């Protein structure tokens, strides 16, 4: 099996494994105790904090270790909002944030706060001007802005430094979710809070970090105790923390060289996939992106079937498609970008990936896509489902795809377009959430005119060719 899902998690880095085993011998005692064993554990914890703080770009006393990246985000958001409660209760989040941030925003809203969503462009990028406009909008003052450093689904790198300038000018703190990018480099700009997760860079699972820079108003939310500045209650997992810090330093040392190498392999995938597979859209910013991530979507493909097919062929990949078993709605990231969601595949290369592995993936992919399309009545090598040879007789045709999941509504649209003359209209009735993304995307890819959704679940398409 070739593992191409590094953006989800990485195996334990060799340096992390060595540090973990070594720390088991000396890091078991309570670091809050003044006896010899406690002092030894405290020295390990302090050294790990200094190492991690150097990588993050903050002071050691500004960094807290948490039980996960998700916990770091929840703690950071809740603490920053509580610290600025007298200023306002408006939380600003980008539309493509990790689900942990969106869940925290939902909890804030349920508790009586307000949430403003900041949109993105077609590449998934948050424009600094859009953040400035949202901060300056009338109504309740903003308490906190949350923007990721790089998107976990499509790899787009956000202009954090410029966004931080907008926030600083408005006097509003910026929290950065740096989970995807921290292993590749420090996050630039004058951010106020930052969260990360060790398993993303090859550290052990169950270790996150939260940096809160001095001068940022922050009120830890209960339950609290005397550990980790009151921000992460409970006994510290010192061996895991030591391993996380050691592996972060190790991957950073090789990040520039390895990033350049993986970027070349990803460029190869970005260029070759549309050449090898008909009707594919590569999504995400083509330039401002993480070096190891590429995401593409395939027309006329069931996402879950595609992932299973690639798994059987020996490749572990991920998906933001609406058809995967984890969700029946389109990825909120793809939805915010307004791009094709069906048949979505995210390839994220782990360090050490070889060119031969990428070539093998490119060799296998067309056959797997053709097999999945064949099950849905799309011939191998065709760019559209087979359409019976009929003479168009009606100016308008209605296709009933109610109750059918992606990609069936798009396939039935493709079959129906030949039943109307040029200038004729096909109306697709579809209640699958993905239709709002995938029908307009199909029109753009196939050179047809999308007329919109004049009423719920009715999508109108004019034939242009």
C-alpha positions as CSV (number, residue, x, y, z in Angstrom):
1,X,0.0,0.0,0.0
2,X,1.3,3.5,-0.9
3,X,0.1,6.1,1.6
4,X,-0.9,9.4,-0.1
5,X,-2.9,10.9,2.8
6,X,-0.2,12.9,4.6
7,X,-2.6,15.8,5.1
8,X,-4.7,13.6,7.4
9,X,-1.9,12.2,9.5
10,X,1.7,11.0,9.2
11,X,3.3,7.9,10.7
12,X,5.6,8.5,13.7
13,X,8.8,10.2,12.6
14,X,12.0,8.2,13.5
15,X,13.2,11.0,15.7
16,X,9.9,11.1,17.5
17,X,10.1,7.4,18.1
18,X,13.6,7.7,19.6
19,X,12.6,10.7,21.7
20,X,9.4,9.0,22.9
21,X,11.2,5.9,24.1
22,X,14.0,7.9,25.8
23,X,11.5,10.2,27.6
24,X,9.6,7.2,29.0
25,X,12.6,6.6,31.3
26,X,12.8,10.2,32.7
27,X,9.5,11.9,32.0
28,X,7.1,9.9,34.1
29,X,7.2,12.0,37.3
30,X,5.0,15.0,38.1
31,X,6.8,18.1,36.8
32,X,5.2,20.2,39.4
33,X,7.0,18.5,42.3
34,X,10.3,19.8,43.6
35,X,12.0,16.4,44.2
36,X,14.7,15.1,41.9
37,X,12.4,13.0,39.7
38,X,9.9,15.9,39.4
39,X,12.8,18.3,38.4
40,X,14.0,15.8,35.8
41,X,10.5,15.7,34.3
42,X,10.3,19.5,34.4
43,X,13.6,19.9,32.5
44,X,12.3,17.6,29.7
45,X,9.0,19.6,29.5
46,X,10.7,23.0,29.5
47,X,13.2,21.9,26.9
48,X,10.3,20.6,24.7
49,X,8.5,23.9,25.1
50,X,11.6,25.9,24.1
51,X,12.1,23.7,21.0
52,X,8.4,24.0,19.9
53,X,8.3,27.8,20.7
54,X,11.4,28.4,18.5
55,X,9.7,26.5,15.6
56,X,6.4,28.4,16.1
57,X,8.1,31.8,16.5
58,X,6.9,32.7,19.9
59,X,8.3,32.9,23.5
60,X,8.3,29.6,25.5
61,X,6.0,31.1,28.1
62,X,3.5,31.9,25.4
63,X,3.2,28.3,24.3
64,X,0.8,25.7,25.9
65,X,0.7,22.0,25.1
66,X,-2.8,20.5,24.7
67,X,-4.3,17.1,24.2
68,X,-4.9,17.7,20.4
69,X,-5.0,20.3,17.7
70,X,-8.8,20.4,18.0
71,X,-8.5,21.1,21.7
72,X,-6.0,23.8,21.0
73,X,-8.4,25.5,18.6
74,X,-11.4,25.2,20.9
75,X,-9.4,26.5,23.9
76,X,-7.9,29.3,21.9
77,X,-11.2,30.5,20.4
78,X,-13.1,30.2,23.7
79,X,-10.4,31.9,25.7
80,X,-9.9,34.8,23.2
81,X,-13.7,35.4,23.0
82,X,-14.0,35.4,26.8
83,X,-11.1,37.8,27.1
84,X,-12.7,40.3,24.8
85,X,-16.3,39.8,25.9
86,X,-16.6,43.4,26.9
87,X,-15.5,44.6,23.5
88,X,-18.0,42.5,21.5
89,X,-19.2,39.0,20.8
90,X,-18.7,38.8,17.0
91,X,-16.5,36.0,15.7
92,X,-15.2,36.2,12.1
93,X,-14.2,32.9,10.4
94,X,-13.3,32.1,6.8
95,X,-15.7,29.8,4.9
96,X,-13.0,27.1,4.5
97,X,-11.9,26.7,8.1
98,X,-11.4,23.2,9.6
99,X,-14.6,21.7,11.0
100,X,-13.1,22.2,14.5
101,X,-13.3,26.0,14.0
102,X,-16.7,25.8,12.5
103,X,-18.0,23.7,15.5
104,X,-16.5,26.2,17.9
105,X,-18.2,29.0,16.0
106,X,-21.5,27.1,16.1
107,X,-21.1,26.7,19.9
108,X,-20.4,30.4,20.2
109,X,-23.5,31.2,18.2
110,X,-25.6,28.9,20.4
111,X,-24.4,30.7,23.4
112,X,-25.7,34.1,22.1
113,X,-22.7,35.3,20.1
114,X,-22.7,36.2,16.5
115,X,-20.6,34.7,13.6
116,X,-19.6,36.4,10.3
117,X,-18.4,34.1,7.5
118,X,-15.7,35.5,5.2
119,X,-15.9,34.1,1.6
120,X,-13.1,32.9,-0.6
121,X,-12.2,33.0,-4.3
122,X,-12.4,30.0,-6.7
123,X,-8.9,28.9,-5.5
124,X,-10.0,28.9,-1.8
125,X,-8.0,32.0,-0.9
126,X,-9.2,34.5,1.7
127,X,-8.6,38.0,0.4
128,X,-7.1,40.4,3.1
129,X,-9.4,43.1,1.8
130,X,-12.4,40.9,2.5
131,X,-11.3,40.5,6.1
132,X,-10.8,44.3,6.4
133,X,-14.3,44.9,5.0
134,X,-15.8,42.4,7.4
135,X,-14.0,44.0,10.3
136,X,-15.3,47.4,9.3
137,X,-18.8,46.4,8.7
138,X,-21.4,48.0,10.9
139,X,-23.0,46.4,13.9
140,X,-21.3,44.7,16.8
141,X,-17.5,45.1,17.1
142,X,-15.4,42.1,16.2
143,X,-13.9,40.1,19.0
144,X,-11.7,37.6,17.1
145,X,-10.8,36.5,13.5
146,X,-10.0,32.9,12.7
147,X,-8.1,32.1,9.5
148,X,-6.1,28.9,8.7
149,X,-2.5,29.2,7.4
150,X,-3.2,26.6,4.6
151,X,-6.3,24.7,3.6
152,X,-6.4,21.0,4.6
153,X,-8.5,19.9,1.6
154,X,-7.0,21.8,-1.4
155,X,-3.6,23.0,0.0
156,X,-4.2,26.7,-0.7
157,X,-1.9,28.9,1.4
158,X,-3.6,31.9,2.9
159,X,-2.0,35.5,3.1
160,X,-1.8,35.4,6.8
161,X,0.7,38.3,7.2
162,X,-1.6,40.6,5.2
163,X,-4.6,39.4,7.1
164,X,-2.8,40.0,10.3
165,X,-2.1,43.6,9.3
166,X,-5.8,44.1,8.7
167,X,-6.6,42.7,12.1
168,X,-3.9,44.7,13.8
169,X,-5.2,47.9,12.2
170,X,-8.7,47.2,13.6
171,X,-7.4,46.2,17.0
172,X,-8.7,42.6,16.7
173,X,-6.7,39.5,17.5
174,X,-6.1,36.9,14.8
175,X,-6.1,33.1,15.6
176,X,-4.3,31.0,13.0
177,X,-4.9,27.3,12.5
178,X,-1.5,26.2,11.4
179,X,-2.0,22.5,11.6
180,X,-1.3,21.8,7.9
181,X,1.6,24.2,7.5
182,X,3.6,24.2,10.7
183,X,5.8,21.3,9.6
184,X,6.8,23.3,6.6
185,X,7.7,26.6,8.2
186,X,6.8,29.2,10.7
187,X,3.6,31.2,10.1
188,X,4.5,34.8,9.1
189,X,2.8,38.0,10.3
190,X,1.7,39.5,13.5
191,X,-0.8,36.9,14.5
192,X,-2.1,36.8,18.1
193,X,-2.9,33.1,18.6
194,X,-1.8,29.9,16.8
195,X,-2.8,26.3,17.0
196,X,-1.1,23.1,15.7
197,X,-1.3,19.3,15.9
198,X,1.7,17.0,16.2
199,X,0.4,14.1,14.2
200,X,0.3,16.3,11.1
201,X,4.1,16.6,11.1
202,X,5.0,13.0,12.3
203,X,4.7,13.5,16.1
204,X,2.5,11.3,18.2
205,X,-1.2,11.7,18.2
206,X,-2.8,13.3,21.2
207,X,-0.5,16.3,21.4
208,X,-1.5,19.8,20.2
209,X,0.0,23.2,20.9
210,X,-1.5,26.6,21.5
211,X,0.5,29.9,21.3
212,X,-1.0,33.0,22.8
213,X,1.2,36.0,22.3
214,X,1.7,38.5,25.2
215,X,-0.7,41.4,25.1
216,X,-3.6,39.2,23.8
217,X,-6.6,39.3,26.1
218,X,-7.3,35.7,27.1
219,X,-9.5,34.2,29.8
220,X,-9.2,30.4,30.2
221,X,-12.5,28.7,30.3
222,X,-13.4,26.1,33.0
223,X,-12.3,23.6,34.0
224,X,-8.9,25.0,34.8
225,X,-6.1,24.0,37.1
226,X,-2.6,25.2,37.8
227,X,-1.0,23.3,34.8
228,X,-0.1,24.8,31.5
229,X,-0.9,28.4,32.6
230,X,-4.5,27.2,33.3
231,X,-5.1,26.6,29.7
232,X,-4.8,22.8,29.5
233,X,-5.9,21.0,32.7
234,X,-4.6,17.6,33.6
235,X,-1.3,15.8,33.9
236,X,1.1,16.5,31.0
237,X,2.0,13.6,28.7
238,X,5.7,14.5,28.8
239,X,7.1,11.6,26.6
240,X,4.6,12.5,23.9
241,X,5.3,16.2,24.2
242,X,9.0,15.6,24.0
243,X,8.5,13.4,20.9
244,X,6.3,16.1,19.3
245,X,8.9,18.9,19.8
246,X,11.8,16.7,18.6
247,X,10.0,15.6,15.4
248,X,8.9,19.2,14.7
249,X,12.5,20.3,14.8
250,X,13.6,17.4,12.7
251,X,11.1,17.9,9.9
252,X,11.8,21.7,9.8
253,X,15.5,21.0,9.3
254,X,14.6,19.1,6.0
255,X,11.5,21.1,5.0
256,X,13.0,23.4,2.4
257,X,14.7,20.7,0.4
258,X,11.9,18.1,0.8
259,X,9.3,20.7,0.0
260,X,10.9,21.6,-3.3
261,X,11.2,18.0,-4.2
262,X,7.6,17.2,-3.4
263,X,6.4,20.3,-5.2
264,X,7.9,19.0,-8.4
265,X,6.1,15.7,-8.0
266,X,2.8,17.5,-7.3
267,X,3.3,19.6,-10.4
268,X,3.6,16.4,-12.3
269,X,0.3,15.2,-11.0
270,X,-1.4,18.5,-11.6
271,X,-0.3,18.5,-15.2
272,X,-0.8,14.8,-16.0
273,X,-4.2,14.0,-14.4
274,X,-6.2,16.2,-16.8
275,X,-4.3,14.7,-19.7
276,X,-4.9,11.1,-18.6
277,X,-8.5,11.3,-17.4
278,X,-11.3,13.1,-19.3
279,X,-13.5,15.7,-17.6
280,X,-11.3,16.4,-14.6
281,X,-11.0,19.7,-12.7
282,X,-7.8,20.3,-10.6
283,X,-8.9,22.6,-7.7
284,X,-7.1,25.0,-5.4
285,X,-4.6,27.8,-6.0
286,X,-2.1,26.5,-8.5
287,X,0.8,28.6,-7.1
288,X,0.1,29.7,-3.5
289,X,-0.2,26.2,-2.1
290,X,1.4,23.6,0.2
291,X,4.2,21.7,-1.6
292,X,2.7,18.2,-1.1
293,X,-1.1,18.6,-1.7
294,X,-3.1,18.3,-5.0
295,X,-6.8,17.9,-5.2
296,X,-8.9,17.1,-8.3
297,X,-12.6,16.2,-9.0
298,X,-13.9,13.9,-11.7
299,X,-17.2,14.2,-13.5
300,X,-19.5,11.1,-13.6
301,X,-17.8,9.5,-10.7
302,X,-19.0,8.3,-7.3
303,X,-16.4,9.6,-4.8
304,X,-16.6,6.7,-2.4
305,X,-16.4,4.1,-5.2
306,X,-13.3,5.9,-6.5
307,X,-11.6,5.9,-3.1
308,X,-12.3,2.2,-2.7
309,X,-11.0,1.5,-6.2
310,X,-7.8,3.3,-5.5
311,X,-7.5,1.5,-2.2
312,X,-7.8,-1.8,-4.0
313,X,-5.1,-0.7,-6.5
314,X,-2.8,0.0,-3.6
315,X,-3.2,3.8,-2.9
316,X,-4.5,5.4,0.3
317,X,-6.0,8.8,-0.6
318,X,-8.6,11.1,0.8
319,X,-11.7,12.9,-0.5
320,X,-13.9,15.9,0.1
321,X,-16.6,14.6,-2.2
322,X,-20.2,14.6,-1.2
323,X,-20.4,10.9,-2.0
324,X,-18.0,9.6,0.7
325,X,-19.4,7.6,3.5
326,X,-18.5,10.2,6.2
327,X,-21.0,12.7,4.8
328,X,-23.9,13.0,2.4
329,X,-23.3,16.8,1.8
330,X,-20.6,18.4,-0.3
331,X,-17.4,19.4,1.4
332,X,-17.9,22.9,2.9
333,X,-14.5,23.9,1.4
334,X,-15.5,22.9,-2.1
335,X,-18.9,24.5,-1.7
336,X,-17.3,27.8,-0.6
337,X,-15.0,27.7,-3.6
338,X,-17.9,26.9,-6.0
339,X,-16.1,24.1,-7.7
340,X,-17.0,20.6,-8.8
341,X,-17.4,18.3,-5.8
342,X,-18.2,14.9,-7.3
343,X,-15.4,12.3,-7.6
344,X,-13.1,14.4,-5.5
345,X,-9.6,13.1,-4.6
346,X,-7.0,14.7,-2.4
347,X,-3.5,13.4,-2.9
348,X,-1.1,14.5,-0.2
349,X,2.4,13.1,-0.5
350,X,4.4,12.2,2.7
351,X,8.1,13.0,3.0
352,X,10.2,10.5,1.2
353,X,7.7,9.8,-1.6
354,X,9.5,8.7,-4.7
355,X,8.9,9.6,-8.4
356,X,8.2,6.0,-9.2
357,X,5.3,5.9,-6.7
358,X,3.8,9.0,-8.4
359,X,4.2,7.4,-11.8
360,X,2.5,4.2,-10.6
361,X,-0.4,6.3,-9.3
362,X,-0.7,8.1,-12.7
363,X,-0.7,4.7,-14.4
364,X,-3.4,3.2,-12.2
365,X,-5.7,6.2,-11.9
366,X,-7.3,6.3,-15.5
367,X,-8.3,2.6,-15.2
368,X,-9.9,3.1,-11.8
369,X,-11.8,6.1,-13.0
370,X,-13.0,4.3,-16.1
371,X,-14.1,1.3,-14.0
372,X,-16.2,3.5,-11.7
373,X,-17.7,5.4,-14.6
374,X,-18.5,2.2,-16.4
375,X,-20.7,1.1,-13.5
376,X,-22.7,4.3,-14.0
377,X,-23.1,3.8,-17.8
378,X,-20.2,6.1,-18.9
379,X,-18.0,4.3,-21.5
380,X,-14.3,4.1,-20.9
381,X,-12.5,6.9,-22.7
382,X,-15.7,8.9,-23.3
383,X,-16.1,12.4,-22.1
384,X,-19.8,12.0,-21.5
385,X,-22.4,9.3,-20.8
386,X,-23.7,7.4,-23.8
387,X,-26.6,9.2,-25.4
388,X,-29.1,7.4,-27.6
389,X,-29.2,8.7,-31.2
390,X,-32.3,10.7,-31.2
391,X,-33.5,13.7,-33.2
392,X,-34.3,16.7,-30.9
393,X,-38.0,17.3,-30.9
394,X,-38.6,19.5,-27.9
395,X,-37.4,22.9,-27.0
396,X,-37.4,22.0,-23.3
397,X,-37.0,18.7,-21.4
398,X,-37.4,18.0,-17.7
399,X,-35.3,15.3,-16.0
400,X,-36.5,14.0,-12.7
401,X,-33.5,13.2,-10.5
402,X,-35.2,13.7,-7.2
403,X,-34.0,11.3,-4.5
404,X,-30.8,10.5,-6.4
405,X,-27.3,11.2,-5.1
406,X,-24.3,12.5,-7.0
407,X,-23.2,11.9,-9.7
408,X,-26.5,10.6,-11.0
409,X,-28.2,14.0,-11.6
410,X,-25.2,15.2,-13.6
411,X,-25.1,12.0,-15.6
412,X,-28.8,12.3,-16.4
413,X,-28.3,15.9,-17.4
414,X,-25.5,14.9,-19.8
415,X,-27.7,12.2,-21.4
416,X,-30.7,14.6,-21.7
417,X,-28.8,17.6,-23.3
418,X,-28.8,15.8,-26.7
419,X,-32.6,15.6,-26.6
420,X,-33.1,19.3,-27.1
421,X,-31.8,21.4,-30.1
422,X,-29.1,24.1,-29.7
423,X,-30.9,26.9,-27.7
424,X,-33.2,24.4,-26.0
425,X,-33.4,24.0,-22.2
426,X,-33.0,21.0,-19.9
427,X,-34.5,21.4,-16.4
428,X,-33.0,19.0,-13.8
429,X,-35.0,18.3,-10.7
430,X,-32.5,17.3,-8.0
431,X,-32.6,17.5,-4.3
432,X,-29.0,16.3,-3.7
433,X,-27.1,19.1,-2.1
434,X,-24.2,18.5,-4.5
435,X,-26.3,19.5,-7.5
436,X,-25.9,23.2,-6.6
437,X,-22.2,22.8,-7.2
438,X,-21.9,20.1,-9.8
439,X,-24.5,21.2,-12.3
440,X,-23.0,24.7,-12.8
441,X,-19.5,23.1,-12.8
442,X,-20.6,20.6,-15.5
443,X,-21.9,23.5,-17.6
444,X,-18.6,25.3,-17.4
445,X,-16.6,22.1,-18.3
446,X,-18.9,21.1,-21.1
447,X,-19.5,24.5,-22.7
448,X,-23.2,24.8,-21.8
449,X,-25.1,27.8,-20.3
450,X,-26.3,27.5,-16.7
451,X,-29.5,29.5,-16.3
452,X,-29.7,29.1,-12.5
453,X,-32.1,27.6,-10.0
454,X,-35.4,29.6,-10.4
455,X,-37.1,27.5,-7.8
456,X,-35.9,25.0,-5.2
457,X,-34.3,21.8,-6.7
458,X,-34.9,22.9,-10.3
459,X,-31.8,23.6,-12.3
460,X,-32.1,25.0,-15.8
461,X,-29.4,24.5,-18.5
462,X,-29.4,25.9,-22.1
463,X,-27.7,23.9,-24.8
464,X,-25.1,25.9,-26.6
465,X,-23.5,23.2,-28.7
